[in-house]
Amino acid sequence: MNCFALTLLLGSCDNYVNITQPSRNILFTSSSFPGYPHNDGSYTNQWVRFTGIGGDKVIASCLGRPTGGFQHSSRIQFLHPTEESNSPTSGNGEIYVSSCGSHTFPASVVLCPGEFYIYRASSYPISGTGLITYHSVCKNASCGPLAQCNSDGGCTCVAGYELRPEHLPTGDSFGCTDIDECAKDESCGSNSDCNNTIGAYTCRCLAGYNATDPGKPPGSSNACIDIDECLQNVCGDDGQCVNELGTYKCDCFNGYQIVRNATPVCQDINECSKADLCGPSSLCTNTLGSFTCTCQLGYFPTVQERPPDQNNNCIDIDECVEDATVCGPDSNCTNSVGSYICTCFRGYRTNNPNVIASNVNPCTDIDECSETPGICGKGTVCTNTLGTFYCSCPDGFYPTTGIIWIFGVSFCKSLHDIVDEIKPPAGRTKERTFLDNMDQQLVSNNDIILPGPTVANSFSASMEVSGVGPQAKTIKVQSEGDAETGSKILAISDRLVTAMVSPGQNHTTTTLNSTTVDLTLEIFGPESSGSSSHLSANGNIMQINLEGLAKNNNGSAAAAFMTLNGMESLLSHQYFESENRTEMYSDVITAVLPSVNKTDLTEPVNFTLQHKKILPESGSVTCVYWEDAGEDEGSEKSIAATKKMRWSVDGCWVAHSNANFTMCSCSHLSTFALILQIVEPPLEDSFLEWLNRVCVIVGLFFFALAILTFLLCSWNSKIDNTARLHLCLNVSSSHILLLWNDRYVEHELACTVIAGLLHFFMIAGFMWMLLEALQLYLLVRKLSRVQVIQRDGLPKLLLYLVGYGVPFVIVGVSALVYSDGYGVTDFKDCLLSQRQNFHWALTGPVLTVLALNVILFFATLWCLRPTLANMRSDVSQSRDTRLIVFKIVAQFVILGCAWIIGLYQSNLFFQVLFIILNSQQGTVLYIVHCVLNKEVREEYMKWLTCSFSRKQEESSAKDAQSVSEDLDNDEDGASVRK
């Protein structure tokens, strides 16, 4: 047997587990605590000692109930040893399950030196079992605070305290809490209040009640009874008292009222406490049961025969109304009782401070800057204005607190030093971070009002850190500009100007002029008049209808017009997309509507911009505005967003221009400028000019022959030449106008009319080309299906509606949308203007018709493919093949498809080819539909031989001449199969 086994058998007073669980106590019976039930299974075959407030000895009697935090309480059946010994006393322990003695377990007990017991249980047959303890010797502190040890060694809470069932005792306290006796029963009886105290409670009778025995505290045995207050004359002599249970009632006489806390309760009513009882500016005097009214000193009743009241008010002689100048200028007059008070406005004072302000002793402005030198600090600029003063910094310096000047904190510091101290975030320069900080400060203080000198200093600082403007020591901006920085400064400018507008201002005009900024701010208030305002900045003028804006903004509006010296370097002319050579030709101006919610203009705004130099004859100016699509900083999208920053012409146009200035009209407000475009017209080619005129004249000659032929010749009744005739008429008319459209540029009205007619005839010509292509396709499709052709073409009414109706609508709508689009172009001819993309009123329809004609042309070839594929190779058929191929190519020209060559005008070959093909449209049409037509040739022979006799009509009319005289199979006129 080893030492460990021997220890288990004999017991060890030095090797045991010390257990301090208060819940094991014999009187702890709760089963509602968290973790219930406990289990001693982990202590089997171990020697344990019980200490602490739970007890030190295991019980020997059967309790017959769950106790000590266990579901099954256990006890020692045998007697505890009475002599100290290491040899254990062994026997059985008993477990309570449903009765005592139903289950047992082996147990051993040792009385150790020091007179304490240790226990060992070999095993527990049931879970939730544990030994229950008690105090073998009870002392005052045995059970811990607020608990007491009973005679049986159990622990209970002292009087007035209880152990809550859900509470599990801790090692040093059972957790006894105060018992709220007031919540458990009616300890105090009726008509009383119970007040719980720590370990006890007190009773108090309700108001109006008293204990039966006043010498004893109230309680269930000393009930609270009603007090008859009327016996004490609580209401007084001016009222009648009626006793009630717990209280009393006073019926006060007229002129008196109940005041509960007063003695007596019926007190005189102070009628004067009611507001305006005697009317305004009066004195009310209370009397017992009544009151009297008199006017204040300096007032008298309206009807002096009667005392003042609410209908007979006291009126004052208002000196401020009778004489508005009684206090003099820059002062407030305040009427007082029988007199008046004059006070100077803030920032003003009287010459004699001991005498009230008046015309004799007027209020004058305090010049704080002169009277208190250095009031703003060292190296600052103090600007005195009427009634106040402002602190700012000189150019090259900036406040340490930013835009907002804080007295006693702010001071001016070198702008260079401020920028050097900035720690920019990744991807940002110090200069850009400075601008971002300024912008953020304005955004965070959007309700701030800034004086002019501060705004001027902010403009100067923003331009200087950007490397432009008069204060910049070195120009850091490249020739291509810096759109991102320029747009940021424009955003700051908008907020700076907004900060100059004070709420409630009437019609005022403010100017701000420095080496960096020239600004005019006009505020239009409810009392303002005039429909148009003129604002100037560095010689440039803006004309805007502020009255119209004010009507849409509750009667108030404001507009600012400004220029920033150096902005043209940031927003370079190179941001204007143009094929021509460009140059910034004016100041960059900015128009802002500060503090205006609805910024929709009622009419265009006119800007008169001064040219930087005399306008050259070879150049033209363009009114542009700065378009900023926004930027997504810190992402890959910022590059694309920056590319969207550009000078744009949308919504702006030149209203008038001369060598010295230009007037621009714009439908919106932004940042504007004039950009000079040096138009370098293509070199005139005398050969191309000569070739074009000769070819056009030749084409017009054949157009004339074709028109006469279509009008005078006798045609087969199945053939309709309406589309061809009107095609010739409109195309020839447009060719004639094109020959002379550069001769009337000096005549505005004539040039406008020619441009409009050209627009109409050209679209009409292309519409008749489309109708001819459609008719050709329909005819060929019928032939390919071997159908009998009753009549060639669409109904004439439909032809006229489409051929002239569509051009009329297009030209009419274009003229209504932009009537100024017709006239002299930049190329010195009479046609559609390039401004506002107006040329698309012609280009769009032409491209649409060309696309449709090409589709119809190839659709026609597709329908002819069986005929072309089945041609024989004999001589006669070969001749027909060549003729068909020629007519196909000719039809390509007739339908205007050769205009596609106009897309390749950079090459001389294509230029010549374009001139020949499109000028000879009439020639080709005449050859195909007249010369190669057998009937027409016969008519020509009749005219030439002066023979007007008619041949007898053929026995049967031909169903169709090969492909509607467009694609003859041969000169013998092969008939169409039926």
MARVEXVEX-810046 format. One record per residue (C-alpha): residue in one letter; x, y, z. Coordinates in steps of 0.2 Angstrom, whole numbers, plus 5000, padded with zeros to 4 digits. Layout:
% MARVEXVEX-810046
AXYZ ...
***
This chain:
% MARVEXVEX-810046
M500050005000 N500850164995 C500850335004 F499350404994 A498250264998 L498750265016 T498250445016 L496550415009 L496250275022 L496950365038 G496450535033 S497650685032 C497350845043 D498650925032 N498050875015 Y496150915012 V495051025002 N494451185011 I492651215006 T491751385010 Q490051375002 P488751475013 S487351395003 R487751225012 N486951295028 I485551195035 L484351345034 F484751385016 T483251305007 S483151404990 S483051304974 S482751464963 F484551524961 P485551504945 G486551344944 Y485351244955 P485651104960 H487451094966 N488250924966 D489750854977 G490150724965 S491850804962 Y492350794980 T492150604982 N493650504989 Q494350674994 W494550735012 V493650905014 R493451035027 F491951155029 T492351335034 G491551505032 I489851575036 G488951415029 G489551305044 D490951195050 K490051025054 V488950905044 I487250885051 A486750715059 S484850725058 C483750695043 L483050855036 G481750785025 R481850915012 P483050984999 T484251095008 G485951185006 G485751214987 F485651024984 Q484150924977 H484650784989 S485350835006 S486450705015 R486950685033 I488150575043 Q487150445052 F488550395064 L489250495079 H490650615076 P492350565084 T492650665100 E494550635101 E495850705090 S496550565079 N497150535062 S496150375061 P494550405053 T492850355060 S491850275046 G490050225044 N488650265032 G487950435026 E486150455022 I485350545007 Y483650615007 V482750574991 S480850554994 S481150505012 C482550485024 G483550325024 S483150275006 H484950295000 T486650275009 F488450305005 P490050255014 A490850405024 S492250445035 V492550575048 V494250635057 L494350755071 C495950845067 P497150935079 G496451105082 E494651035084 F494051035067 Y493250895056 I493750835039 Y492550725029 R492650595015 A491250515005 S491750374994 S490350394981 Y488650464979 P487350354971 I486250504965 S486750664956 G486350824965 T486850764982 G487950854994 L488350865013 I487350995023 T488251095036 Y487951195052 H488851305064 S489451195079 V489751345089 C488651505086 K489451675087 N488851855082 A489951845066 S489651665062 C488351705048 G489151865041 P488352035040 L486452065042 A486251875047 Q486151785064 C486651605070 N485151515077 S485251375091 D485251235078 G486851315070 G485751375055 C485951555048 T484451675045 C484351855041 V484051975056 A482352055058 G481852175044 Y482952075031 E482651925020 L483651815009 R482851824991 P482651644983 E483551684967 H485051744977 L486551634979 P487551684994 T489351734992 G490851675002 D490751815015 S488851865015 F487251775013 G486551935004 C485151985016 T484152125009 D482952245017 I481152185018 D479952315011 E478552295024 C477552435016 A477352325000 K476852165009 D475452225020 E474352365027 S475452385042 C474952565045 G473052555042 S471952665031 N472152845028 S474052835031 D475652835021 C476952695025 N478752735023 N479952595021 T481652615030 I483152505031 G482652365042 A481052445048 Y479652555042 T478652715048 C476852765047 R476152945044 C474353005043 L473753075026 A473453265026 G471853305034 Y471953155046 N472753125063 A473152975074 T471752925086 D473052945100 P474153095094 G475453045107 K475852885098 P476352845081 P474952795069 G474752615064 S473552475063 S473152495082 N473152685082 A472152725066 C472152895057 I470452995059 D469853145050 I470253325057 D468853455057 E469853605051 C468353715052 L468453715071 Q470153815068 N469253955057 V470453905043 C469354005030 G469354165040 D468054295042 D467854325023 G467254155019 Q466154005025 C466953835030 V466253665026 N467153505033 E467453355022 L468353185025 G470253225025 T469953405019 Y468853555020 K467953675008 C467953865009 D466653965000 C467454144999 F466454304998 N466554404982 G468254494980 Y469154354989 Q469854184983 I470554024990 V472454024994 R472753855002 N474453895010 A473854055017 T473054095034 P471654125033 V471254025017 C470054165010 Q471254305004 D470854464994 I470954444975 N472254554968 E471354604952 C472954704947 S473854544944 K472854514928 A473754584913 D473054734905 L471554744917 C471654934916 G472354944898 P474154974892 S475255104900 S474255114916 L474355084935 C473254964944 T473054984963 N472254844973 T471054874987 L470154744998 G468854674987 S469154794973 F470454894963 T470755064955 C471555114938 T472655264934 C473755304920 Q475655304921 L476655464923 G476655544905 Y475055454900 F473155504901 P471555414896 T470955424879 V469255494886 Q469955594901 E468255604909 R468255414913 P469655314922 P470655204911 D470155024907 Q470354904893 N469155004882 N469855174888 N471755154885 C473055264892 I474055344877 D475755424878 I476455574869 D477755474858 E479155604855 C479955474843 V478455474832 E478155664833 D479955704828 A480855564820 T482555664821 V482455704839 C483955594843 G484955644828 P485755524815 D486455354818 S485455324834 N483955234841 C482455334849 T481555234862 N479955304870 S479855294888 V478555344902 G478255524899 S479955544890 Y481155464877 I482855384877 C484155404863 T485555274861 C486855274848 F487055134836 R488455004840 G490055084834 Y489455264837 R489455384852 T489055554856 N490255694857 N489755734875 P489355564883 N488555654898 V487155724887 I485855624878 A486055604859 S485155744849 N485355844834 V486455964844 N487455814851 P487455694837 C488055514836 T489755504827 D490655344821 I492055274832 D493655254822 E494255104831 C495755084820 S496355264824 E495955264842 T496655094846 P498155074835 G498654884834 I496854834839 C496954694826 G498754654830 K500454674823 G500654674804 T498754674801 V497654784791 C496254874801 T494854944790 N493655064799 T491855074792 L490355154799 G489855074815 T491254944815 F492954894809 Y493754734801 C495454654803 S496254574788 C498054534782 P499054624768 D499354534752 G500654404755 F500054364772 Y498554254778 P497654244795 T498254094806 T496454044809 G495954044791 I494654154784 I493754184801 W494654314811 I494654274830 F495054424841 G496554384852 V496954224843 S497154264825 F498754354818 C499454374801 K500754254795 S501754244779 L500754144766 H502354054761 D502654004779 I500753944781 V500853834766 D502553764771 E501853704787 I500453614779 K500553424779 P499553374764 P498753204762 A499453074750 G499253124732 R498953314736 T500153464736 K500253584750 E499553724738 R498053614734 T497753564752 F497753754757 L496353784744 D495453634751 N495553694769 M494953864764 D493453784754 Q493053674769 Q493053814781 L491853904770 V490753754769 S490753724788 N490353904791 N489053934777 D488154064788 I489654174791 I489654354785 L491354414778 P491954594776 G492654654759 P494554664765 T494454484771 V493654424754 A495054514745 N496454444755 S495654264752 F495654294734 S497454354734 A497954204744 S497054084733 M497854154717 E499554164725 V499653984731 S499053934714 G500554014706 V499654154696 G499054324699 P500054484704 Q500654424720 A501454254713 K503254264714 T503554134701 I502254074688 K502053894691 V500653854679 Q501153784662 S500453854646 E499053724645 G498353784662 D497753694677 A495853664676 E495753574692 T496453714702 G495453844692 S493853754696 K494253744714 I494553934715 L492953964706 A492053854719 I492853954733 S492454114724 D490554074724 R490654044743 L491654194746 V490454304737 T488954224746 A489754264763 M489754454758 V487854454758 S486954504774 P485254444777 G483854574776 Q484854694765 N483854814754 H484454874737 T486354904740 T487854894728 T489554844735 T491254854725 L492854764729 N494454814720 S496154754723 T497654704712 T496954524712 V495054544711 D493854674704 L492054634710 T490354714710 L488954644721 E487154714719 I485754664731 F483954684725 G482754694740 P480854704741 E480854894741 S482054894725 S481454954708 G482054934691 S482054784680 S483854784673 S485454794683 H487254834676 L488754764685 S490554804680 A492154724683 N493854784676 G492954874662 N491754724658 I489854744660 M488554614665 Q486654664662 I485454554671 N483654564676 L483754554695 E481854604697 G481354444688 L482454334699 A481754424714 K479954384710 N480454194710 N481454214727 N480254304739 G480654474732 S482454474735 A483954424724 A485854464723 A487054454709 A488954474708 F490154504694 M491954484696 T493654454687 L495154374695 N496854424689 G497754274683 M496254164681 E496554154662 S498254064665 L497253924675 L495753914663 S496853924648 H496153944630 Q496853774627 Y495353694636 F494353754621 E494153614608 S494353684591 E495253644575 N495753834573 R497153914582 T496453994598 E496954134610 M496154204626 Y495454374621 S494654444637 D494654434655 V493954274663 I492354344671 T491254254684 A489454284687 V488654224703 L486954224711 P487354214730 S486054164742 V484754134728 N483753974729 K482953974712 T484254024699 D483254004683 L483454154673 T481954244666 E482854304651 P484654294644 V486054384653 N487154504642 F488954514645 T490054654637 L491854594637 Q493254704632 H494554634620 K496354624625 K496854694608 I496054744592 L495154604584 P496054544568 E495154524552 S495654344550 G494954304568 S493254284576 V492854284594 T491754144602 C490754164618 V491154024630 Y490853974648 W491753854659 E490953684660 D491453584675 A490753404676 G491453384693 E492853274700 D493053114710 E494553154719 G495653014725 S495052884712 E495452834694 K493852934689 S494653094693 I495653094677 A494153074666 A493153204676 T494653324674 K494553304655 K492653354656 M493253524662 R493253634647 W492653794638 S490953764630 V489853864619 D488253784625 G486953914630 C488054064625 W488154154608 V488854314601 A487454454601 H488654594594 S490454614591 N491654744585 A493554774585 N493554824603 F492254724613 T490954584611 M489254564619 C488854384623 S487054324628 C486954174639 S485454074646 H486354034662 L487654094674 S489454034676 T491254084672 F491354164655 A492754224643 L493054264625 I494154154615 L494854214598 Q494854084584 I496054124570 V495054044556 E496253984543 P495153944528 P495753824516 L496853894502 E495753934487 D496153814472 S495753914456 F495653744446 L494353674458 E493353834458 W493353834439 L492953654437 N491553664450 R490753814440 V490953734423 C490253564429 V488753644438 I488353744423 V488453594412 G487353494424 L486153634425 F485953634406 F485553444406 F484353474421 A483453604410 L483353474396 A482753344407 I481353454415 L480753504397 T480753324392 F479753274407 L478553414404 L478353404385 C478553224379 S477153104378 W477552964390 N476852794392 S475352804404 K476152674416 I477652784419 D477552924432 N478953054431 T478353154445 A479853114457 R481153134443 L480353304438 H480353374455 L482053304459 C482753404444 L481853564449 N482453564468 V484253504464 S484453624450 S483753764461 S484953724475 H486453724462 I485953894456 L485853964474 L487553884478 L488353974463 W487854144470 N487654114489 D489354204492 R488854364483 Y487554424496 V488554414512 E488554604514 H486654604513 E485954524529 L484154504524 A484554434506 C485854314514 T484554254527 V483254224513 I484554134502 A485154024517 G483353974521 L482953934502 L484553834501 H484053734516 F482353704509 F482853654491 M484253544497 I483153444509 A481753434496 G483053374483 F483553234494 M481753194499 W481353174480 M482953064478 L482252954492 L480552944484 E481352904467 A482352764475 L480852694484 Q479852694467 L481252604458 Y481352474472 L479452444471 L479552424452 V480952304452 R480152204466 K478552184455 L479552134440 S480552004450 R478851934455 V478151934437 Q476752044441 V475752144429 I476152334431 Q474652444430 R475552604434 D477252644439 G477552734456 L476652794472 P475152914472 K475553084467 L474653164483 L475853054494 L477353104483 Y476953294486 L476553274504 V478253194508 G479253284495 Y478853454501 G477953434517 V479453354526 P480653494520 F479353624525 V479253554543 I481053544545 V481453714539 G479953794549 V480453704565 S482253754563 A481853934560 L480753944576 V482053864587 Y483553974581 S483054104568 D484854174569 G485554014562 Y485154074544 G486454204537 V488254234535 T489354084540 D491254084546 F491654044528 K490854194521 D489454124512 C487554114515 L487053954523 L486653874540 S487753934555 Q488953814564 R488353894581 Q487353794593 N487653644581 F486253724570 H487053644554 W486353484559 A484653544554 L485353514536 T486653374539 G485553264549 P484153244536 V485453234522 L486353094531 T484753004535 V484153004516 L485852954510 A485852804522 L484052754516 N484552774498 V486052664499 I484952534508 L483652544494 F484952544480 F485752374486 A483952314490 T483552344471 L485152254466 W484652104477 C482952094468 L483852104451 R485151964455 P484151824446 T484051924430 L485951964431 A486351784435 N485451714420 M486051824406 R486651734391 S488351764384 D487851804366 V488151964358 S486452044360 Q486351984378 S488152054382 R487552224375 D486052224387 T487252174401 R488352324398 L486852434397 I486152374413 V487752394422 F487852574416 K486152614422 I486452534439 V488052644441 A487052794434 Q485652764446 F486852764460 V487252944455 I485452994452 L484952944470 G486353054477 C487352904484 A488852984477 W488753124491 I489652994502 I491253034493 G491053204501 L491753124517 Y493453114509 Q493853294504 S495653294510 N496253214494 L496253304477 F495653154468 F494053134478 Q493753324477 V493753314458 L492753154458 F491453234470 I491253394460 I491053294444 L489853164450 N488653274460 S488653424448 Q488253294434 Q486753224443 G485653314430 T486653244415 V486653064421 L484753084424 Y484453154407 I485453014398 V484652874408 H482852934407 C482853024391 V484252984379 L484152794382 N482252794381 K481552734365 E479952834366 V480952994370 R482152974356 E480652954344 E479953114351 Y481553194348 M481653134330 K479853204327 W480453374333 L482053374323 T481153324307 C479653434310 S478553294308 F477053304320 S476053154313 R475653024325 K475852844322 Q474352734325 E474352674343 E475152504345 S473852364346 S474352334364 A475252444376 K476852374384 D476552324401 A478252404406 Q479852464398 S481252374405 V481352414424 S480352574422 E481452644409 D482752634422 L483452474417 D482952434399 N483352254393 D483652314376 E483152444363 D481752334356 G480852344372 A480652164378 S478852144385 V478652084403 R477951914405 K476151904412 
***
